[in-house]
Amino acid sequence: MPLKPSAQRVQDLLGEHGFDLQVVEMPDSTRTSAEAAAACGCTVAQIGKSLVFRAAESGRPVLVVASGVNRVDEKKVAELLGEPLARADPEFVRASTGYAIGGVAPIGHAVAPAVYLDADLMVLERIWCAAGTPNAVFELTPADLQAMTGGTVLDLRKG
């Protein structure tokens, strides 16, 4: 069965960048970390949730890929970025990433974001990330995630 266009775009990008990874469309939603973990048969910690922010001064998109169990300390990200973070509304997310909220893949963004990766993801053997739609995902290693995004790894946990 063919993938939906956004999921196929992620599959094509993975192949173009030399990653032998498979996008899977699940029958149920993977929009939230809990839904994704249930659909993928993994722990919530293994879900790499994509959070998009807007840099408050420059307007640049900021992508944070965090473990599904963690709340992100926005102050830590803003400190490293060098400017405060602002909320990104759904229109900003779609315009800057090319994806709707709930399906934001870590690659293939319309506007290159600043990327930050949760250190807690980096110690896991396998993780799952969104692949362009609210029910499409792909399994990868933390090293794959870092290689494909060039993201800066940091302790993102709040508290």
C-alpha positions as CSV (number, residue, x, y, z in Angstrom):
1,M,0.0,0.0,0.0
2,P,1.5,3.4,-1.0
3,L,2.5,5.9,1.7
4,K,0.6,9.2,2.0
5,P,2.5,12.0,0.2
6,S,4.1,13.5,3.3
7,A,5.2,10.1,4.6
8,Q,6.6,9.2,1.1
9,R,8.6,12.5,1.1
10,V,10.2,11.4,4.4
11,Q,10.9,8.0,3.0
12,D,12.5,9.5,-0.1
13,L,14.6,11.9,2.0
14,L,15.9,9.0,4.2
15,G,17.0,7.1,1.1
16,E,18.5,10.2,-0.5
17,H,20.6,10.7,2.6
18,G,21.8,7.1,2.7
19,F,19.6,5.9,5.6
20,D,18.2,2.4,5.1
21,L,15.2,3.1,7.3
22,Q,11.5,2.3,6.6
23,V,8.6,4.7,7.1
24,V,5.6,2.8,8.5
25,E,2.0,4.1,8.5
26,M,0.2,2.8,11.6
27,P,-3.5,2.0,11.6
28,D,-3.9,4.2,14.7
29,S,-2.7,7.7,15.5
30,T,0.9,8.3,16.6
31,R,0.2,12.0,17.2
32,T,1.1,11.8,20.9
33,S,4.1,10.1,22.5
34,A,1.8,7.7,24.4
35,E,-0.1,6.8,21.2
36,A,3.1,6.4,19.2
37,A,4.6,4.1,21.9
38,A,1.5,1.9,21.9
39,A,1.4,1.7,18.1
40,C,5.2,1.0,17.9
41,G,5.3,-1.5,20.8
42,C,8.0,0.5,22.6
43,T,8.3,2.6,25.7
44,V,7.2,6.3,25.7
45,A,10.9,7.2,26.4
46,Q,11.8,5.7,23.0
47,I,9.6,8.2,21.2
48,G,11.5,11.1,19.7
49,K,8.8,13.8,19.9
50,S,9.4,16.8,17.5
51,L,8.7,20.1,19.1
52,V,8.8,23.3,17.0
53,F,9.4,26.7,18.5
54,R,10.0,30.1,17.0
55,A,13.1,32.0,18.0
56,A,11.6,35.2,19.5
57,E,14.0,37.7,18.0
58,S,15.1,36.2,14.6
59,G,11.9,34.3,13.9
60,R,14.0,31.2,13.0
61,P,12.4,27.8,13.5
62,V,13.8,25.8,16.3
63,L,13.4,22.0,16.4
64,V,13.7,20.1,19.6
65,V,13.6,16.3,19.4
66,A,12.9,15.1,23.0
67,S,12.2,11.8,24.7
68,G,8.5,11.2,24.9
69,V,8.7,11.1,28.7
70,N,10.5,14.5,29.1
71,R,9.2,18.0,29.5
72,V,11.6,20.4,27.7
73,D,13.3,23.2,29.7
74,E,12.8,26.0,27.2
75,K,15.3,28.2,29.1
76,K,18.1,25.7,28.5
77,V,17.4,25.7,24.8
78,A,17.0,29.5,24.7
79,E,20.3,29.9,26.5
80,L,22.2,27.8,23.9
81,L,20.3,29.4,21.0
82,G,21.2,32.9,22.3
83,E,17.6,34.3,22.2
84,P,14.3,33.5,23.9
85,L,11.9,31.0,22.5
86,A,8.3,31.8,21.5
87,R,5.4,29.5,20.9
88,A,5.0,28.3,17.3
89,D,1.4,28.3,16.1
90,P,0.1,25.6,13.7
91,E,0.6,27.9,10.7
92,F,4.2,28.6,11.6
93,V,4.9,24.9,12.1
94,R,3.4,24.0,8.7
95,A,5.1,26.9,6.9
96,S,8.6,26.3,8.4
97,T,8.6,22.5,8.5
98,G,6.2,21.5,5.7
99,Y,4.4,19.1,8.2
100,A,1.4,19.4,10.3
101,I,1.7,19.3,14.1
102,G,1.7,15.6,15.2
103,G,3.6,14.5,12.2
104,V,6.7,16.7,12.2
105,A,9.7,14.6,11.0
106,P,13.2,15.5,12.1
107,I,14.3,16.0,8.5
108,G,13.1,17.7,5.3
109,H,12.0,21.0,6.7
110,A,11.0,23.9,4.4
111,V,13.2,26.3,6.5
112,A,16.4,24.9,8.1
113,P,15.8,25.0,11.8
114,A,18.2,25.2,14.7
115,V,18.1,21.6,16.1
116,Y,18.5,20.4,19.6
117,L,18.4,16.7,20.6
118,D,17.6,15.3,24.1
119,A,20.6,13.6,25.7
120,D,18.2,11.0,27.1
121,L,17.4,9.8,23.6
122,M,21.1,9.3,22.9
123,V,21.5,6.5,25.5
124,L,18.8,4.3,24.0
125,E,19.4,1.5,21.5
126,R,16.4,2.3,19.2
127,I,14.0,5.2,19.0
128,W,11.0,6.2,16.8
129,C,10.3,9.5,15.2
130,A,7.4,11.0,13.3
131,A,7.5,10.6,9.5
132,G,5.3,13.4,8.0
133,T,1.7,12.4,9.1
134,P,0.0,11.9,12.4
135,N,0.2,8.1,11.9
136,A,3.6,7.6,10.2
137,V,6.8,6.8,12.0
138,F,10.2,5.3,11.5
139,E,12.6,3.5,13.7
140,L,16.2,4.6,13.9
141,T,19.2,4.8,16.2
142,P,20.2,7.9,18.1
143,A,23.3,8.1,16.0
144,D,21.1,8.1,12.9
145,L,19.1,11.0,14.4
146,Q,22.2,13.0,15.1
147,A,23.7,12.3,11.7
148,M,20.5,13.3,9.8
149,T,19.8,16.5,11.8
150,G,23.2,17.7,12.8
151,G,21.5,18.5,16.1
152,T,23.2,19.7,19.3
153,V,22.8,17.2,22.1
154,L,21.9,18.6,25.5
155,D,20.1,17.7,28.7
156,L,16.7,19.2,27.9
157,R,14.8,17.9,31.0
158,K,12.9,20.5,33.0
159,G,13.7,20.6,36.7
